[in-house]
Amino acid sequence: MLQSVKKIEIIVSDVEVPAVLKILKKCQIKNFTIINNISGTGSHGNPSDGLLTNSYIMIISNELELFEKLLKDIEPLLKKLGGIFIVSDAEWIAH
């Protein structure tokens, strides 16, 4: 049976992951997935030197108040250092 959830996707520079993890801990978010060493291209172009890589962090939950607190706490970091923060509706198999 599918259950409705919210999915947060965060993409930041690898060097910023510890700061994001600190915010997740502060927001009491314990379950997440991190995929390191990703790359892509966007409005800032494609980093051709290969010196900087990014990480993808995915959080799935149905606790909206956690997401609201996370958004409030992570927004200053993203405004200062860049990155992507996406919230979307999703469904997963409840188990």
DSSP file (Angstrom, degrees, kcal/mol; ACC not computed):
  #  RESIDUE AA STRUCTURE BP1 BP2  ACC     N-H-->O    O-->H-N    N-H-->O    O-->H-N    TCO  KAPPA ALPHA  PHI   PSI    X-CA   Y-CA   Z-CA
    1    1 A M              0   0    0      0, 0.0    93,-1.9     0, 0.0     2,-0.2   0.000 360.0 360.0 360.0 130.2    0.0    0.0    0.0
    2    2 A L  E     -A   93   0A   0     91,-0.2     2,-0.4    89,-0.1    91,-0.2  -0.561 360.0-158.1 -80.5 142.3    1.4    3.4   -1.0
    3    3 A Q  E     -A   92   0A   0     89,-2.9    89,-2.2    -2,-0.2     2,-0.3  -0.968  20.2-118.0-121.4 135.7    1.6    6.1    1.6
    4    4 A S  E     +A   91   0A   0     -2,-0.4     2,-0.3    87,-0.2    87,-0.2  -0.547  44.6 160.8 -73.5 134.9    1.8    9.9    0.8
    5    5 A V  E     -A   90   0A   0     85,-2.7    85,-2.6    -2,-0.3     2,-0.4  -0.893  38.2-113.0-142.2 169.9    5.0   11.6    2.0
    6    6 A K  E     -AB  89  61A   0     55,-3.2    55,-2.1    -2,-0.3     2,-0.5  -0.888  26.1-153.9-105.0 143.4    7.1   14.7    1.4
    7    7 A K  E     -AB  88  60A   0     81,-3.0    81,-2.3    -2,-0.4     2,-0.5  -0.978   4.6-163.5-120.9 127.6   10.5   14.3   -0.2
    8    8 A I  E     -AB  87  59A   0     51,-3.1    51,-2.5    -2,-0.5     2,-0.5  -0.927   3.8-168.2-107.9 132.8   13.2   16.9    0.4
    9    9 A E  E     -AB  86  58A   0     77,-2.5    77,-2.7    -2,-0.5     2,-0.5  -0.987   4.7-175.1-121.0 126.8   16.2   16.9   -2.0
   10   10 A I  E     -AB  85  57A   0     47,-2.8    47,-3.1    -2,-0.5     2,-0.5  -0.982   5.4-172.4-123.5 129.2   19.3   19.0   -1.0
   11   11 A I  E     +AB  84  56A   0     73,-2.1    73,-2.4    -2,-0.5     2,-0.3  -0.982  20.6 152.3-122.9 121.4   22.3   19.4   -3.3
   12   12 A V  E     - B   0  55A   0     43,-1.8    43,-3.0    -2,-0.5    71,-0.1  -0.922  51.5 -78.8-139.3 163.6   25.3   21.2   -1.8
   13   13 A S  E >>  - B   0  54A   0     -2,-0.3     3,-2.1    41,-0.3     4,-0.5  -0.343  46.0-115.5 -58.3 143.6   29.0   21.2   -2.3
   14   14 A D  G >4 S+     0   0    0     39,-2.9     3,-1.3     1,-0.3    -1,-0.1   0.848 116.0  59.7 -52.5 -36.0   30.7   18.3   -0.6
   15   15 A V  G 34 S+     0   0    0     38,-0.3    -1,-0.3     1,-0.3     4,-0.3   0.708 102.1  54.1 -69.2 -17.2   32.5   20.7    1.7
   16   16 A E  G <> S+     0   0    0     -3,-2.1     4,-2.0     1,-0.2     3,-0.4   0.523  80.8  92.6 -92.4  -5.8   29.1   21.9    3.0
   17   17 A V  H <X S+     0   0    0     -3,-1.3     4,-3.0    -4,-0.5     5,-0.2   0.905  81.6  54.5 -57.6 -45.0   27.8   18.5    3.9
   18   18 A P  H  > S+     0   0    0      0, 0.0     4,-1.9     0, 0.0    -1,-0.2   0.890 108.5  49.7 -57.5 -37.1   29.0   18.7    7.6
   19   19 A A  H  > S+     0   0    0     -3,-0.4     4,-1.7    -4,-0.3    -2,-0.2   0.902 112.0  47.8 -66.9 -39.7   27.1   22.0    8.0
   20   20 A V  H  X S+     0   0    0     -4,-2.0     4,-2.6     2,-0.2    -1,-0.2   0.917 110.2  52.0 -65.6 -42.7   23.9   20.5    6.5
   21   21 A L  H  X S+     0   0    0     -4,-3.0     4,-2.4     1,-0.2    -1,-0.2   0.865 106.6  54.0 -62.4 -35.3   24.3   17.4    8.8
   22   22 A K  H  X S+     0   0    0     -4,-1.9     4,-2.2    -5,-0.2    -1,-0.2   0.901 109.9  47.3 -63.6 -40.8   24.6   19.7   11.8
   23   23 A I  H  X S+     0   0    0     -4,-1.7     4,-2.1     2,-0.2    -2,-0.2   0.904 110.1  52.4 -67.2 -41.4   21.3   21.4   10.8
   24   24 A L  H  <>S+     0   0    0     -4,-2.6     5,-2.9     1,-0.2    -2,-0.2   0.917 110.5  48.3 -60.3 -42.2   19.6   18.0   10.3
   25   25 A K  H ><5S+     0   0    0     -4,-2.4     3,-1.6     1,-0.2    -2,-0.2   0.924 109.7  51.7 -63.6 -44.2   20.7   17.0   13.7
   26   26 A K  H 3<5S+     0   0    0     -4,-2.2    -1,-0.2     1,-0.3    -2,-0.2   0.859 111.2  48.4 -58.9 -36.3   19.4   20.3   15.2
   27   27 A C  T 3<5S-     0   0    0     -4,-2.1    -1,-0.3    -5,-0.1    -2,-0.2   0.388 115.8-118.9 -85.8   3.4   16.1   19.6   13.5
   28   28 A Q  T < 5 +     0   0    0     -3,-1.6     2,-0.7     1,-0.2    -3,-0.2   0.834  60.2 152.4  61.3  36.1   16.0   16.1   14.8
   29   29 A I      < +     0   0    0     -5,-2.9    -1,-0.2    -6,-0.2    -2,-0.1  -0.880   9.4 164.2 -96.7 113.4   16.0   14.5   11.4
   30   30 A K        +     0   0    0     -2,-0.7     2,-0.6     1,-0.1    -1,-0.1   0.642  52.2  68.9-106.0 -19.3   17.7   11.2   11.8
   31   31 A N        +     0   0    0     29,-0.1    29,-0.4     2,-0.0     2,-0.3  -0.907  61.9 123.7-112.6 116.7   16.8    9.3    8.6
   32   32 A F        -     0   0    0     -2,-0.6     2,-0.4    27,-0.1    27,-0.2  -0.973  47.3-125.7-159.6 165.9   18.3   10.5    5.3
   33   33 A T  E     -C   58   0A   0     25,-2.4    25,-2.6    -2,-0.3     2,-0.5  -0.970  17.8-163.0-121.3 136.8   20.3    9.3    2.3
   34   34 A I  E     -C   57   0A   0     -2,-0.4     2,-0.5    23,-0.2    23,-0.2  -0.982   4.8-171.2-120.7 129.6   23.5   10.9    1.1
   35   35 A I  E     -C   56   0A   0     21,-2.9    21,-2.9    -2,-0.5     3,-0.3  -0.978  18.3-158.0-117.1 116.8   24.9   10.3   -2.4
   36   36 A N  E     +     0   0A   0     -2,-0.5    19,-0.2    19,-0.2    18,-0.0  -0.450  60.0  33.3 -91.3 162.9   28.4   11.8   -2.7
   37   37 A N  E    S+     0   0A   0     17,-0.5     2,-0.3     1,-0.2    18,-0.2   0.908  73.6 152.4  65.8  48.1   30.4   12.9   -5.7
   38   38 A I  E     -C   54   0A   0     16,-2.6    16,-2.0    -3,-0.3     2,-0.3  -0.722  20.2-171.5-103.9 159.3   27.6   14.0   -8.0
   39   39 A S        +     0   0    0     -2,-0.3     2,-0.3    14,-0.2    14,-0.1  -0.954  13.8 145.6-144.6 165.1   27.9   16.6  -10.8
   40   40 A G        -     0   0    0     -2,-0.3     2,-0.4     5,-0.1    -2,-0.0  -0.961  37.8-102.4-175.9-174.6   25.7   18.5  -13.2
   41   41 A T        +     0   0    0     -2,-0.3     2,-0.2     5,-0.1     5,-0.2  -0.968  42.1 141.3-131.8 148.7   25.3   21.8  -14.9
   42   42 A G  B >   -D   45   0B   0      3,-1.0     3,-2.2    -2,-0.4    -2,-0.0  -0.702  67.5 -39.3-157.5-152.6   22.9   24.7  -14.2
   43   43 A S  T 3  S+     0   0    0      1,-0.3     3,-0.1    -2,-0.2    -2,-0.0   0.729 132.6  52.8 -63.8 -21.8   22.7   28.4  -14.2
   44   44 A H  T 3  S-     0   0    0      1,-0.3    -1,-0.3     3,-0.0     2,-0.1   0.337 112.9-122.4 -95.2   7.0   26.3   28.7  -12.8
   45   45 A G  B <   -D   42   0B   0     -3,-2.2    -3,-1.0     2,-0.1    -1,-0.3  -0.395  39.3 -50.3  89.5-166.3   27.6   26.5  -15.6
   46   46 A N        -     0   0    0     -5,-0.2     2,-0.9    -2,-0.1    -5,-0.1  -0.953  49.0-125.3-114.9 117.8   29.6   23.2  -15.4
   47   47 A P        -     0   0    0      0, 0.0     3,-0.5     0, 0.0    -2,-0.1  -0.475  31.5-179.4 -65.9 105.5   32.6   23.1  -13.2
   48   48 A S        +     0   0    0     -2,-0.9    -3,-0.0     1,-0.2     0, 0.0   0.673  68.9  66.8 -83.8 -17.2   35.2   22.0  -15.7
   49   49 A D  S    S-     0   0    0      1,-0.1    -1,-0.2    -3,-0.1    -3,-0.0   0.702  90.2-140.8 -80.5 -16.2   38.2   21.8  -13.3
   50   50 A G        +     0   0    0     -3,-0.5    -2,-0.1     2,-0.2    -1,-0.1   0.595  67.3 118.7  72.1   9.7   36.7   18.9  -11.3
   51   51 A L        +     0   0    0      1,-0.1     2,-0.5     2,-0.0    -1,-0.1   0.818  68.1  51.2 -78.9 -29.9   38.0   20.4   -8.0
   52   52 A L        +     0   0    0    -38,-0.0     2,-0.3   -39,-0.0    -2,-0.2  -0.914  65.1 178.8-111.7 133.2   34.5   20.8   -6.5
   53   53 A T        -     0   0    0     -2,-0.5   -39,-2.9   -14,-0.1   -38,-0.3  -0.843  16.9-133.8-123.8 166.5   32.0   18.0   -6.3
   54   54 A N  E     -BC  13  38A   0    -16,-2.0   -16,-2.6    -2,-0.3   -17,-0.5  -0.711   4.5-140.8-117.1 165.8   28.5   18.0   -4.8
   55   55 A S  E     -B   12   0A   0    -43,-3.0   -43,-1.8    -2,-0.2     2,-0.5  -0.959   9.6-143.0-126.2 148.0   26.4   15.7   -2.6
   56   56 A Y  E     -BC  11  35A   0    -21,-2.9   -21,-2.9    -2,-0.4     2,-0.5  -0.946  15.1-169.3-111.3 125.9   22.8   14.9   -2.8
   57   57 A I  E     -BC  10  34A   0    -47,-3.1   -47,-2.8    -2,-0.5     2,-0.4  -0.975   2.6-168.3-119.4 126.6   20.8   14.5    0.4
   58   58 A M  E     -BC   9  33A   0    -25,-2.6   -25,-2.4    -2,-0.5     2,-0.4  -0.955   5.1-176.8-120.0 133.3   17.3   13.0    0.4
   59   59 A I  E     -B    8   0A   0    -51,-2.5   -51,-3.1    -2,-0.4     2,-0.4  -0.994   3.2-170.2-127.6 132.6   14.9   13.1    3.3
   60   60 A I  E     +B    7   0A   0     -2,-0.4     2,-0.3   -29,-0.4   -53,-0.2  -0.990  25.8 128.2-125.9 130.1   11.4   11.4    3.2
   61   61 A S  E     -B    6   0A   0    -55,-2.1   -55,-3.2    -2,-0.4    -2,-0.0  -0.977  53.2-136.2-164.6 167.5    8.8   12.0    5.9
   62   62 A N  S    S+     0   0    0     -2,-0.3     2,-1.1   -57,-0.2     3,-0.1   0.159  74.2 108.0-116.2  15.0    5.2   12.9    6.6
   63   63 A E    >>  -     0   0    0      1,-0.2     4,-1.2   -57,-0.1     3,-1.0  -0.747  46.0-177.3 -94.2  90.0    6.1   15.2    9.5
   64   64 A L  H 3> S+     0   0    0     -2,-1.1     4,-2.2     1,-0.3    -1,-0.2   0.818  76.7  62.0 -60.8 -34.2    5.5   18.7    8.0
   65   65 A E  H 3> S+     0   0    0      1,-0.2     4,-1.9     2,-0.2    -1,-0.3   0.834 100.6  54.8 -64.6 -30.4    6.7   20.6   11.0
   66   66 A L  H <> S+     0   0    0     -3,-1.0     4,-2.6     2,-0.2    -1,-0.2   0.915 108.5  48.3 -65.6 -42.0   10.2   19.0   10.6
   67   67 A F  H  X S+     0   0    0     -4,-1.2     4,-2.8     2,-0.2    -2,-0.2   0.883 109.2  52.4 -66.5 -38.6   10.4   20.3    7.1
   68   68 A E  H  X S+     0   0    0     -4,-2.2     4,-2.0     2,-0.2    -1,-0.2   0.914 112.3  45.4 -63.8 -42.3    9.3   23.8    8.0
   69   69 A K  H  X S+     0   0    0     -4,-1.9     4,-2.3     2,-0.2    -2,-0.2   0.912 112.7  51.4 -66.3 -42.1   12.0   24.0   10.7
   70   70 A L  H  X S+     0   0    0     -4,-2.6     4,-2.7     1,-0.2     5,-0.3   0.928 109.2  50.0 -60.6 -45.4   14.6   22.6    8.3
   71   71 A L  H  X S+     0   0    0     -4,-2.8     4,-1.9     1,-0.2    -1,-0.2   0.926 111.6  48.7 -59.0 -45.5   13.7   25.1    5.7
   72   72 A K  H  < S+     0   0    0     -4,-2.0    -1,-0.2     1,-0.2    -2,-0.2   0.889 117.1  41.8 -61.3 -40.5   14.0   28.0    8.2
   73   73 A D  H  < S+     0   0    0     -4,-2.3     4,-0.4     1,-0.2    -2,-0.2   0.812 118.7  42.4 -80.4 -30.4   17.3   26.7    9.5
   74   74 A I  H  X S+     0   0    0     -4,-2.7     4,-2.3    -5,-0.2     3,-0.3   0.712  93.0  81.2 -91.0 -20.5   18.9   25.8    6.2
   75   75 A E  H  X S+     0   0    0     -4,-1.9     4,-2.6    -5,-0.3     5,-0.2   0.889  90.3  51.4 -56.3 -44.7   17.9   28.8    4.1
   76   76 A P  H  > S+     0   0    0      0, 0.0     4,-1.9     0, 0.0    -1,-0.2   0.899 110.6  49.9 -60.8 -38.0   20.6   31.1    5.4
   77   77 A L  H  > S+     0   0    0     -4,-0.4     4,-2.9    -3,-0.3     5,-0.4   0.931 112.5  46.3 -63.6 -45.4   23.3   28.5    4.6
   78   78 A L  H  X S+     0   0    0     -4,-2.3     4,-2.2     1,-0.2    -1,-0.2   0.881 111.6  51.3 -66.9 -37.8   21.9   28.1    1.0
   79   79 A K  H  < S+     0   0    0     -4,-2.6    -1,-0.2    -5,-0.2    -2,-0.2   0.870 117.2  40.4 -65.4 -35.4   21.7   31.9    0.5
   80   80 A K  H  < S+     0   0    0     -4,-1.9    -2,-0.2    -5,-0.2    -1,-0.2   0.905 133.1  18.2 -79.0 -43.2   25.3   32.3    1.6
   81   81 A L  H  < S-     0   0    0     -4,-2.9    -3,-0.2     1,-0.2    -2,-0.2   0.530 101.8-122.0-112.4  -9.1   26.9   29.3   -0.1
   82   82 A G     <  +     0   0    0     -4,-2.2     2,-0.2    -5,-0.4    -1,-0.2  -0.183  46.5 134.6  89.2 172.8   24.5   28.2   -2.8
   83   83 A G        -     0   0    0    -71,-0.1     2,-0.4    -4,-0.1   -71,-0.2  -0.741  49.0 -83.9 132.9 178.9   22.8   24.9   -3.3
   84   84 A I  E     -A   11   0A   0    -73,-2.4   -73,-2.1    -2,-0.2     2,-0.4  -0.963  27.5-175.5-126.0 139.6   19.4   23.4   -4.2
   85   85 A F  E     +A   10   0A   0     -2,-0.4     2,-0.4   -75,-0.2   -75,-0.2  -0.954  11.9 177.3-136.0 113.8   16.5   22.6   -1.8
   86   86 A I  E     -A    9   0A   0    -77,-2.7   -77,-2.5    -2,-0.4     2,-0.4  -0.959  12.2-168.3-122.9 134.7   13.5   20.9   -3.3
   87   87 A V  E     +A    8   0A   0     -2,-0.4     2,-0.3   -79,-0.2   -79,-0.2  -0.989  19.9 164.3-118.9 129.3   10.3   19.8   -1.6
   88   88 A S  E     -A    7   0A   0    -81,-2.3   -81,-3.0    -2,-0.4     2,-0.3  -0.966  39.4-106.5-141.6 158.9    7.9   17.5   -3.5
   89   89 A D  E     +A    6   0A   0     -2,-0.3     2,-0.3   -83,-0.2   -83,-0.2  -0.635  47.5 164.1 -80.0 141.8    5.0   15.2   -2.9
   90   90 A A  E     -A    5   0A   0    -85,-2.6   -85,-2.7    -2,-0.3     2,-0.4  -0.921  29.2-134.7-148.2 172.1    5.8   11.6   -3.2
   91   91 A E  E     -A    4   0A   0     -2,-0.3     2,-0.3   -87,-0.2   -87,-0.2  -0.993  21.2-179.6-133.1 143.6    4.5    8.1   -2.4
   92   92 A W  E     -A    3   0A   0    -89,-2.2   -89,-2.9    -2,-0.4     2,-0.7  -0.932  38.1 -95.1-137.4 164.1    6.3    5.2   -0.9
   93   93 A I  E     -A    2   0A   0     -2,-0.3     2,-0.3   -91,-0.2   -91,-0.2  -0.697  41.0-134.5 -80.3 116.0    5.5    1.7    0.0
   94   94 A A              0   0    0    -93,-1.9    -1,-0.0    -2,-0.7    -3,-0.0  -0.539 360.0 360.0 -70.8 130.7    4.7    1.7    3.7
   95   95 A H              0   0    0     -2,-0.3    -1,-0.2     0, 0.0    -2,-0.0   0.326 360.0 360.0-143.1 360.0    6.6   -1.2    5.5
